[in-house]
Amino acid sequence: MTSTEPPVPTGQLLPTDTGYDLILTRTYRGSIDDVWASVTEPERTARWFGPWRGEAAPGRTIEVRMAFEAEAPWCAVRIDACEPPRRLAVSMDDEAGSWPMELLLDENGDGGTTLRLVHHRPSAEGIGEIGPGWEYYLGLLTASREGGAVAAPDFDAYYPAQKAYYEGLAPTP
């Protein structure tokens, strides 16, 4: 089953004491352990984000290959917290800035699991690019979990298509 409908942006931008949290939520069929495996096991992350290598543990740094980015670079990702199967907090620094984020998982009582991606931001700057990027990656995660029942998304369906939505979430000066 494929859809020709453009993806609908789902993100929320909430103020915090230190800036903003960009929160995107998806619900998946499957147990919390299965969804956790989709976001932590290198052979499964390779299907939607990229493979990773190294010794994964809180306080350690692994390398993640950004398989769906231009030139598929390897990036250092520090594991700030890992509480299977409910919470993974990581941070990455690159030329675009700091990327602290969390994946929070909860069983929803009907055989499914809700995943919240929380990207901690010091400001709303760049949210028009960041939001659609995470929507795209979560679209890839959905496609990878559906085993071909959902077509892998095209980045152009997310950016610049969702840019105005995300820019509209930012507070006006």
DOMI-426703 format. One record per residue (C-alpha): x, y, z. Coordinates in steps of 0.1 Angstrom, whole numbers, always signed. Example, Ala and Ser with C-alpha at 12.3 -4.5 7.8 and 13.67 -1.06 7.14 Angstrom:
BEGIN
ATOM:+123:-45:+78
ATOM:+137:-11:+71
//
This chain:
BEGIN
ATOM:+0:+0:+0
ATOM:+14:+34:-10
ATOM:+0:+68:-4
ATOM:+0:+97:-28
ATOM:-12:+121:+0
ATOM:+15:+145:+11
ATOM:+27:+138:+46
ATOM:+10:+160:+73
ATOM:+34:+177:+97
ATOM:+29:+166:+133
ATOM:+56:+184:+153
ATOM:+50:+206:+183
ATOM:+74:+233:+196
ATOM:+71:+238:+233
ATOM:+90:+263:+254
ATOM:+113:+250:+281
ATOM:+135:+267:+308
ATOM:+165:+264:+284
ATOM:+149:+270:+250
ATOM:+124:+248:+231
ATOM:+116:+212:+227
ATOM:+106:+200:+192
ATOM:+84:+170:+197
ATOM:+73:+146:+170
ATOM:+51:+116:+179
ATOM:+44:+84:+160
ATOM:+25:+52:+170
ATOM:+36:+19:+157
ATOM:+21:-16:+157
ATOM:+43:-38:+177
ATOM:+57:-43:+212
ATOM:+78:-17:+229
ATOM:+107:-41:+227
ATOM:+103:-44:+189
ATOM:+101:-6:+184
ATOM:+131:-2:+208
ATOM:+151:-27:+186
ATOM:+141:-5:+155
ATOM:+158:+25:+171
ATOM:+188:+8:+187
ATOM:+200:-22:+168
ATOM:+225:-12:+140
ATOM:+211:-35:+114
ATOM:+176:-21:+120
ATOM:+187:+16:+123
ATOM:+205:+11:+90
ATOM:+170:+8:+73
ATOM:+158:+42:+83
ATOM:+186:+64:+97
ATOM:+219:+47:+93
ATOM:+241:+19:+108
ATOM:+262:+26:+138
ATOM:+294:+12:+152
ATOM:+312:+12:+185
ATOM:+305:+1:+220
ATOM:+272:+15:+230
ATOM:+267:+25:+266
ATOM:+258:+56:+286
ATOM:+287:+81:+286
ATOM:+303:+65:+255
ATOM:+304:+78:+219
ATOM:+295:+57:+189
ATOM:+297:+65:+152
ATOM:+265:+67:+131
ATOM:+265:+68:+94
ATOM:+240:+93:+82
ATOM:+229:+70:+53
ATOM:+202:+93:+39
ATOM:+223:+125:+39
ATOM:+245:+137:+11
ATOM:+278:+117:+10
ATOM:+265:+96:+39
ATOM:+290:+109:+65
ATOM:+299:+91:+97
ATOM:+291:+113:+128
ATOM:+300:+109:+165
ATOM:+270:+105:+187
ATOM:+273:+105:+225
ATOM:+249:+83:+244
ATOM:+238:+104:+273
ATOM:+212:+80:+288
ATOM:+199:+45:+278
ATOM:+170:+31:+297
ATOM:+157:+1:+277
ATOM:+131:-1:+263
ATOM:+118:+34:+272
ATOM:+144:+61:+268
ATOM:+174:+68:+247
ATOM:+191:+102:+250
ATOM:+219:+112:+227
ATOM:+238:+142:+215
ATOM:+257:+150:+184
ATOM:+277:+181:+175
ATOM:+284:+191:+139
ATOM:+289:+222:+118
ATOM:+252:+229:+121
ATOM:+253:+230:+159
ATOM:+244:+208:+188
ATOM:+218:+181:+185
ATOM:+207:+168:+219
ATOM:+176:+146:+216
ATOM:+156:+118:+232
ATOM:+136:+89:+220
ATOM:+108:+81:+245
ATOM:+87:+50:+241
ATOM:+55:+40:+258
ATOM:+32:+10:+253
ATOM:-3:+23:+244
ATOM:-24:-6:+256
ATOM:-37:-19:+223
ATOM:-6:-38:+211
ATOM:+12:-7:+199
ATOM:+39:+16:+210
ATOM:+41:+53:+209
ATOM:+75:+69:+201
ATOM:+82:+106:+209
ATOM:+113:+121:+194
ATOM:+122:+152:+215
ATOM:+149:+175:+200
ATOM:+161:+199:+226
ATOM:+168:+233:+211
ATOM:+183:+265:+226
ATOM:+162:+286:+203
ATOM:+136:+282:+175
ATOM:+162:+292:+149
ATOM:+163:+268:+120
ATOM:+131:+250:+130
ATOM:+118:+253:+94
ATOM:+145:+230:+82
ATOM:+149:+208:+113
ATOM:+112:+199:+117
ATOM:+108:+186:+81
ATOM:+140:+167:+85
ATOM:+128:+148:+115
ATOM:+94:+142:+98
ATOM:+113:+126:+69
ATOM:+134:+104:+92
ATOM:+103:+92:+110
ATOM:+87:+85:+77
ATOM:+117:+63:+69
ATOM:+113:+46:+102
ATOM:+76:+39:+95
ATOM:+84:+25:+60
ATOM:+111:+3:+75
ATOM:+87:-11:+101
ATOM:+60:-18:+75
ATOM:+82:-40:+54
ATOM:+73:-26:+20
ATOM:+36:-20:+28
ATOM:+45:+17:+30
ATOM:+67:+33:+4
ATOM:+99:+50:+15
ATOM:+93:+87:+15
ATOM:+108:+112:-8
ATOM:+125:+141:+10
ATOM:+109:+166:-13
ATOM:+75:+157:+2
ATOM:+88:+171:+35
ATOM:+111:+199:+26
ATOM:+104:+226:+15
ATOM:+67:+215:+17
ATOM:+66:+216:+55
ATOM:+89:+245:+61
ATOM:+61:+271:+65
ATOM:+43:+249:+90
ATOM:+74:+246:+112
ATOM:+83:+283:+109
ATOM:+48:+290:+120
ATOM:+54:+272:+153
ATOM:+82:+296:+162
ATOM:+73:+325:+184
ATOM:+72:+359:+167
ATOM:+97:+385:+180
//
